[in-house]
Amino acid sequence: MLLEVNLEGEADEGRGFPDEVDRAMPSLGALPHAAVKGLVVIPPPTNDPEEARSYFRRLRDLARGLSPHPISTISLKELSMGMSSDDHVAVEEGATMVRHGTAIFGARRA
Protein backbone atom coordinates (compact mmCIF):
# COMPACT_ATOMS: atom_id res chain seq x y z
CA MET A 1 0.00 0.00 0.00
CA LEU A 2 1.00 3.60 -0.55
CA LEU A 3 0.00 6.44 1.79
CA GLU A 4 -1.21 9.67 0.22
CA VAL A 5 0.26 12.70 1.96
CA ASN A 6 -1.44 16.09 2.13
CA LEU A 7 1.23 18.73 1.53
CA GLU A 8 -1.28 21.51 0.89
CA GLY A 9 -2.20 22.02 4.53
CA GLU A 10 -5.97 21.90 3.99
CA ALA A 11 -8.21 19.50 5.91
CA ASP A 12 -9.02 16.51 3.71
CA GLU A 13 -10.29 13.02 4.40
CA GLY A 14 -8.11 10.22 3.14
CA ARG A 15 -4.78 12.03 3.12
CA GLY A 16 -2.48 12.43 6.08
CA PHE A 17 -0.49 15.51 6.95
CA PRO A 18 3.30 15.04 6.97
CA ASP A 19 3.53 15.17 10.78
CA GLU A 20 0.86 12.47 11.04
CA VAL A 21 2.61 9.97 8.80
CA ASP A 22 5.30 8.98 11.31
CA ARG A 23 2.76 8.74 14.14
CA ALA A 24 0.60 6.42 12.02
CA MET A 25 3.38 3.92 11.31
CA PRO A 26 2.99 1.78 14.47
CA SER A 27 -0.75 1.39 13.83
CA LEU A 28 -0.18 0.56 10.19
CA GLY A 29 2.59 -1.86 11.10
CA ALA A 30 0.18 -3.70 13.39
CA LEU A 31 -2.14 -4.53 10.48
CA PRO A 32 -1.38 -8.19 9.70
CA HIS A 33 -2.08 -8.08 5.96
CA ALA A 34 -0.86 -4.59 5.06
CA ALA A 35 2.59 -3.45 4.02
CA VAL A 36 3.36 0.21 3.50
CA LYS A 37 5.67 0.44 0.51
CA GLY A 38 5.77 4.20 -0.01
CA LEU A 39 4.12 7.59 -0.25
CA VAL A 40 1.94 9.42 -2.79
CA VAL A 41 1.44 13.11 -3.45
CA ILE A 42 -0.89 14.76 -5.94
CA PRO A 43 -0.10 18.47 -6.26
CA PRO A 44 -2.76 21.00 -7.20
CA PRO A 45 -3.45 21.12 -10.97
CA THR A 46 -1.25 23.55 -12.89
CA ASN A 47 -0.17 24.26 -16.45
CA ASP A 48 3.46 24.67 -15.36
CA PRO A 49 5.17 21.41 -14.31
CA GLU A 50 7.77 23.38 -12.34
CA GLU A 51 5.05 24.44 -9.89
CA ALA A 52 4.76 20.80 -8.79
CA ARG A 53 8.49 20.46 -8.08
CA SER A 54 8.28 21.70 -4.47
CA TYR A 55 5.59 19.10 -3.68
CA PHE A 56 7.70 16.30 -5.15
CA ARG A 57 10.80 17.49 -3.29
CA ARG A 58 8.91 17.74 0.02
CA LEU A 59 7.54 14.20 -0.37
CA ARG A 60 11.00 12.83 -1.17
CA ASP A 61 12.46 14.60 1.86
CA LEU A 62 9.63 13.32 4.08
CA ALA A 63 10.25 9.73 2.96
CA ARG A 64 13.99 10.08 3.56
CA GLY A 65 13.34 11.48 7.02
CA LEU A 66 11.10 8.53 7.90
CA SER A 67 13.31 5.78 6.48
CA PRO A 68 14.58 3.32 7.50
CA HIS A 69 11.65 2.36 9.65
CA PRO A 70 12.05 -0.31 12.35
CA ILE A 71 8.71 -1.96 11.44
CA SER A 72 9.37 -4.79 8.97
CA THR A 73 6.20 -4.19 6.91
CA ILE A 74 7.10 -0.54 6.26
CA SER A 75 9.73 0.30 3.65
CA LEU A 76 8.79 3.69 2.09
CA LYS A 77 10.97 2.96 -0.96
CA GLU A 78 8.28 3.90 -3.47
CA LEU A 79 7.40 7.51 -4.29
CA SER A 80 4.33 7.85 -6.47
CA MET A 81 4.37 11.38 -7.77
CA GLY A 82 3.87 12.96 -11.13
CA MET A 83 1.36 12.57 -13.91
CA SER A 84 1.47 12.83 -17.68
CA SER A 85 2.02 16.59 -17.61
CA ASP A 86 4.77 16.77 -14.97
CA ASP A 87 6.38 13.33 -15.03
CA HIS A 88 9.84 14.61 -16.01
CA VAL A 89 9.95 16.92 -12.97
CA ALA A 90 8.74 14.11 -10.70
CA VAL A 91 11.45 11.74 -11.95
CA GLU A 92 14.09 14.43 -11.42
CA GLU A 93 12.89 14.68 -7.80
CA GLY A 94 12.99 10.93 -7.16
CA ALA A 95 9.69 9.43 -8.32
CA THR A 96 9.70 5.64 -8.59
CA MET A 97 6.13 5.59 -9.96
CA VAL A 98 4.33 8.06 -12.22
CA ARG A 99 0.72 8.08 -13.36
CA HIS A 100 0.26 8.37 -17.13
CA GLY A 101 -3.50 7.98 -17.47
CA THR A 102 -4.07 11.13 -19.53
CA ALA A 103 -1.22 10.29 -21.91
CA ILE A 104 -2.69 6.83 -22.47
CA PHE A 105 -6.45 7.37 -22.28
CA GLY A 106 -6.82 11.09 -22.97
CA ALA A 107 -8.39 13.80 -20.84
CA ARG A 108 -11.30 12.95 -18.59
CA ARG A 109 -14.75 13.84 -19.79
CA ALA A 110 -16.61 16.29 -17.60
N, C-alpha and C positions, 0 to 999 in steps of 0.2 A: 504494500500500500504506500501511497505518497500522501503527505500532508500538505494541504493548501495553506499558505501563509498570507495573511492580510498585512501588506506593507503600506496601505493607504491610510490607516489610522481611523477608519470609519467602522462603526458597529455593523457586524454582518454575521449572520448565522452560517455555519459551515466552514469558516476560515478562522484560524487562530492568529492572534497577534504574536509577533516575534518573542516577546517575553513569556508568553504562555506555552510555547513549543517545548522548551526544556522542562517546564513543570509537568507537562502532560506525558513525558516519556515513561516514567514508572508505571502509570496506569495503562499506557499502550503496551508496554512490555509485559504486563500481566495477562494480556489477552492471549489465550493459548493457540489460537489459529491465525494470528495477525503478525505480520512482520513489516516494520516501517523501513522502507528502502530509500526514501528520499523526500524532497520537498518540491512544492509547486508554487509558482507565482504567475498571476495573470495581471499585467499592468493595465491601467486605463487605456481605452482605445486612443490611438493617435495616428496621424499621417506621417510622422517623423520617427523612424525607428530609434534614433538616438535618444528620444525622450524616454524610452523603456530601459535604457542602459542602467540607470541608477537603481531600478527595481531588481534587475538581474544581478548586479553587483552586490546589493544588500542581501539577496537570498544566498548567494554564494558565500558571503562573509558569515552569515548566520549559520549555514551548514558547517563551515569550517570551525566556527566557535563551539558548536555542539559536538563535533566528532573528535576523537572516537568516543563512542558511548559504551558504558560498561554493560549494558543490557544486550544479550546476544542476538535478540530479534530486531535490533535497531542498528542500521548501518549508515543511513543518510548519504550514500554514495551517488544517488541519482538526483539530478537537478532538472526538473521539467520546467522549462521556461522558453518562451519564444514561440511565435506562430509564423505563418507564411510571410507576413510582411516585415518581421523583425528578426528572423531566424539567424541571420549573419551576426547581429549584435549579441544575441543570446549565446551563440557558440563562442564568440570572442570572450564572453564573460564566464564561460564554464558550463554551459548547458550540456547535459548528457542525453536529453530527450527534447525534441521540438515537435510542435503540433502543426501539421501541414494540411489541415482539412480544406481550407479555402483554395489552396493551390491545386488540390486534387479534385475537389467536388464543386468548386465555385462558391460565390458568395451566398449567404443564407437568404432565403426569401422572407420578406416581412410578413 
